[in-house]
Amino acid sequence: MKIQYQDYGAVANIVITSTVFEFRKHNRVVDATLLCTPGIIATRSGMFFMRSVLSGKSRDMLRAYKTVQREAKR
């Protein structure tokens, strides 16, 4: 699982990339982040190489990044 934080000033993105073998972990990380952080949007794409892009305001994305890191360690 690869996690990238991209800051563009007022808005930011978190890109989560993983393989089909980490399907359940990928979904758990994205879903937990969406539940813990209101005000962010998720876009999912791919089948064998899954890619999720979470986007929103920078202050919300910093909180979401902490959640992503915590869930990815589980």
N, C-alpha and C positions, 0 to 999 in steps of 0.2 A: 504494500500500500504506500503510495506516494502522496504527500500532502504539501501543497504550495500556497503560501499567502502572498497575494499581490495587492499592493496599496496604490491607489490612483488619486490620493488626496482626499476628497470628500467621500468617495466610494471605494470599496475594496472587494476583492474576490478571494475565495478559497477554492482551489482546484484539487479534487481528490481523485486519484487514478488507481485502479486495481484490476486484477485479472478475474476471470470467471471463478477461479478456485477460492477467492475471498468474497464471494457474492454476499453471504450472510453478514459478514463483518462490515462490508462496505455499506450495506443497507442500514445496519444498526447505527453506524457512525453518523450517516446522513440524517436518519430519522431522529436520533437523540439530539442532534444539533438543531434541527428544525423545531423540536418541542421545547428546548431550553432557551432558545433565542428568538423572540418574536421580531418581526420586521425584516426577515431575510427571505430571499427567493432561491429555490434550487432548480437546476436544470440538469437532467440526466440524459446520457447518450451512450451508445455502444452496447455490444453484446459480449464479446470475448474480452475486450479491454474496456471496462466500464469507466466512465468519466462523469463526475458530478461537479458542477460549478455552483457554488453558493455565493450570492452577491447581496450587497446591501451597504448601509452606511458604515463608515470606518469604526465607529465606537461599538456598533453591534457586531461587526465582524471580528473585532478583537476578543469579545466575549465568546463568540462562536468558535474561534480558533482554539481557545482554552478547552472548550467542550470536545472539539475534534481530537485534540491531543490526548485528553483523558480517556475517551472512548476507544481510541486506536490502541492504547496500551493494554486494554482489557484482554 
